[in-house]
């Protein structure tokens, strides 16, 4: 168990020093957030039954559009606040 913990720590130290690994980690995190939000929108819009159809209804398209727009609006606001906080301009 200690060997595994040491290996994980060594990998994390290497990742902290390698910009390419940091970039890949950021991409993976972004994809994870998008997939999670997609799942939430899918459930919120109750699209389970429509998943087997070749196209979505107008109601479903509108619901998904609004859900995704709200996500990106919120995400943009959070990013702006975080940038202000990290730059010291509160």
MOJO-V695445 format. One record per residue. RES is the residue in one small letter. BURIAL is b if it has 9 or more other C-alpha atoms within 8 Angstrom, else e. Layout:
# MOJO-V695445
res->RES burial->BURIAL
res->RES burial->BURIAL
This chain:
# MOJO-V695445
res->x burial->e
res->x burial->e
res->x burial->e
res->x burial->e
res->x burial->e
res->x burial->e
res->x burial->e
res->x burial->e
res->x burial->e
res->x burial->e
res->x burial->e
res->x burial->e
res->x burial->e
res->x burial->e
res->x burial->b
res->x burial->b
res->x burial->e
res->x burial->e
res->x burial->e
res->x burial->e
res->x burial->b
res->x burial->b
res->x burial->e
res->x burial->e
res->x burial->e
res->x burial->e
res->x burial->e
res->x burial->e
res->x burial->e
res->x burial->e
res->x burial->e
res->x burial->e
res->x burial->e
res->x burial->e
res->x burial->e
res->x burial->e
res->x burial->b
res->x burial->b
res->x burial->e
res->x burial->e
res->x burial->b
res->x burial->b
res->x burial->b
res->x burial->e
res->x burial->b
res->x burial->e
res->x burial->b
res->x burial->e
res->x burial->e
res->x burial->b
res->x burial->e
res->x burial->e
res->x burial->e
res->x burial->e
res->x burial->e
res->x burial->b
res->x burial->e
res->x burial->e
res->x burial->e
res->x burial->b
res->x burial->b
res->x burial->e
res->x burial->b
res->x burial->b
res->x burial->e
res->x burial->e
res->x burial->b
res->x burial->b
res->x burial->e
res->x burial->e
res->x burial->b
res->x burial->e
res->x burial->e
res->x burial->e
res->x burial->e
res->x burial->e
res->x burial->e
res->x burial->e
res->x burial->e
res->x burial->e
res->x burial->e
res->x burial->e
res->x burial->e
res->x burial->b
res->x burial->b
res->x burial->e
res->x burial->e
res->x burial->e
res->x burial->e
res->x burial->e
